[in-house]
Amino acid sequence: MRDRALDINGTVLDRIDLMRSHAKVCPRVHPVRNIAPSTIEHFTELLSHIKYKDWEFKLRLFDGMLMFQVLCKVDDVSTGKPFENYGPPYPLCPDFDDDSFVDFVFRAVLQQEMHETAEYFVFKGMRVYYPHDPSGQPLDRVPSLQSRKKRG
């Protein structure tokens, strides 16, 4: 059987599974709003101990939810000019234990790397896994090369 699409953000499922696993034992309703300042301080402290390349990790409040984002400085694949690339925002649960939080951050980094790999991967002069639609929006799945072959 031929793959029809490649899940370039395969870790999205990992994050969902992580949240599902967490939600099974967490009494809160997710996404959690009205995060205590002490929780923000604790997650900020944990992030200060995580290093990956020259990337940054951001926490911000949005609509009462604590959101996490990966920020990497990369060169635009079209122009070659450097820019700040923010990954998607993820809501966090204040009841994450330290290990779950670090696992969550790791999976977000993996997703961002997968996206960057898909942008830069070239075969026969073409970006065959380019992870954006024509309007520029990121895609979670791209057609595999096998699925592009004509079926005979």
C-alpha positions in Angstrom: 0.0 0.0 0.0 1.3 3.4 -0.9 1.4 6.3 1.6 -1.0 9.0 0.5 0.4 11.7 2.8 3.2 12.2 5.2 2.4 13.4 8.7 5.1 16.1 8.9 3.9 17.1 12.3 3.6 13.6 13.6 4.4 14.8 17.1 1.0 16.6 17.0 -0.5 13.2 17.8 2.1 12.7 20.5 1.1 16.0 22.1 -2.6 15.1 21.9 -1.8 11.7 23.4 0.3 13.4 26.1 -2.7 15.7 26.9 -5.1 12.8 26.8 -2.9 10.8 29.2 -2.6 13.8 31.5 -6.4 14.6 31.3 -7.2 11.1 32.5 -5.6 11.8 35.8 -6.1 15.6 36.0 -9.3 16.8 37.6 -9.3 20.1 35.6 -11.3 20.9 32.5 -8.9 21.6 29.6 -7.8 24.0 28.3 -7.2 25.5 31.7 -7.8 29.2 32.3 -6.8 31.6 35.1 -3.3 30.3 35.7 -1.7 31.3 39.0 1.4 33.5 38.7 3.4 30.8 40.7 2.7 28.3 37.9 4.0 30.7 35.3 7.1 31.3 37.4 7.7 27.6 37.8 7.4 26.8 34.1 9.6 29.8 33.3 12.2 28.3 35.7 12.0 24.9 34.1 12.4 26.5 30.6 15.5 28.3 31.8 17.2 24.9 32.1 16.2 23.7 28.6 18.6 24.4 25.8 18.3 23.6 22.1 20.4 25.3 19.5 19.9 29.0 19.7 16.1 28.5 20.0 13.9 30.2 22.5 10.9 29.1 24.4 8.1 31.5 25.2 5.3 31.5 27.7 2.4 34.0 27.4 -1.1 34.4 28.6 -3.9 34.4 26.0 -7.5 34.5 26.9 -6.6 33.4 30.4 -4.7 30.3 29.1 -1.0 29.8 29.5 0.4 29.2 26.1 3.8 27.8 25.1 5.7 28.5 21.8 9.0 27.6 20.3 10.8 30.5 18.6 13.7 29.7 16.2 15.6 32.1 14.0 15.9 30.6 10.5 16.6 31.7 7.0 13.5 32.1 4.8 13.7 29.3 2.2 12.5 31.6 -0.6 14.5 34.8 0.2 17.4 33.5 2.3 16.8 36.4 4.7 16.8 35.5 8.4 13.5 35.9 10.4 12.0 34.8 13.6 9.8 31.7 13.2 7.2 31.0 15.9 5.8 27.5 16.2 2.2 27.0 17.0 1.0 28.0 20.4 0.1 25.2 22.8 -2.1 25.6 25.9 -0.5 24.2 29.1 -2.0 22.7 32.1 -0.7 24.0 35.5 -0.9 20.4 36.8 1.8 19.1 34.5 4.6 17.6 36.6 8.1 18.7 35.7 8.8 15.5 33.6 5.5 15.9 31.6 6.3 19.6 30.9 9.8 18.8 29.7 8.4 16.0 27.5 5.8 18.4 26.1 8.5 21.0 25.2 10.7 18.3 23.6 7.7 17.2 21.4 7.1 20.8 20.4 10.8 21.1 19.3 10.5 17.9 17.3 7.4 19.3 15.5 9.2 22.5 14.7 12.3 20.6 13.4 10.0 18.4 11.2 8.4 21.5 9.7 11.8 23.1 9.0 13.1 19.8 7.4 10.0 19.7 5.1 10.7 23.3 4.1 14.4 22.7 3.2 14.2 19.2 1.8 14.9 19.4 -2.0 14.7 16.6 -4.6 15.5 17.2 -8.2 15.5 21.0 -7.6 12.0 21.0 -6.0 10.8 21.3 -2.4 8.7 18.2 -2.7 7.4 18.3 0.9 6.9 22.0 1.2 4.7 22.4 4.3 2.6 25.4 3.4 -0.5 25.8 1.3 -0.7 28.4 -1.5 -1.8 31.1 1.0 1.2 30.4 3.2 -0.6 28.6 6.0 1.3 25.7 7.5 0.2 22.1 6.7 0.1 19.2 9.0 0.3 16.7 6.2 1.9 16.7 2.7 1.5 14.3 -0.1 4.2 11.6 -0.2 6.1 11.0 -3.4 4.6 7.5 -3.7 1.1 9.0 -3.7 1.9 11.3 -6.5 2.8 8.4 -8.9 0.1 7.6 -11.4 -1.6 4.3 -10.6 -1.6 1.9 -13.5 
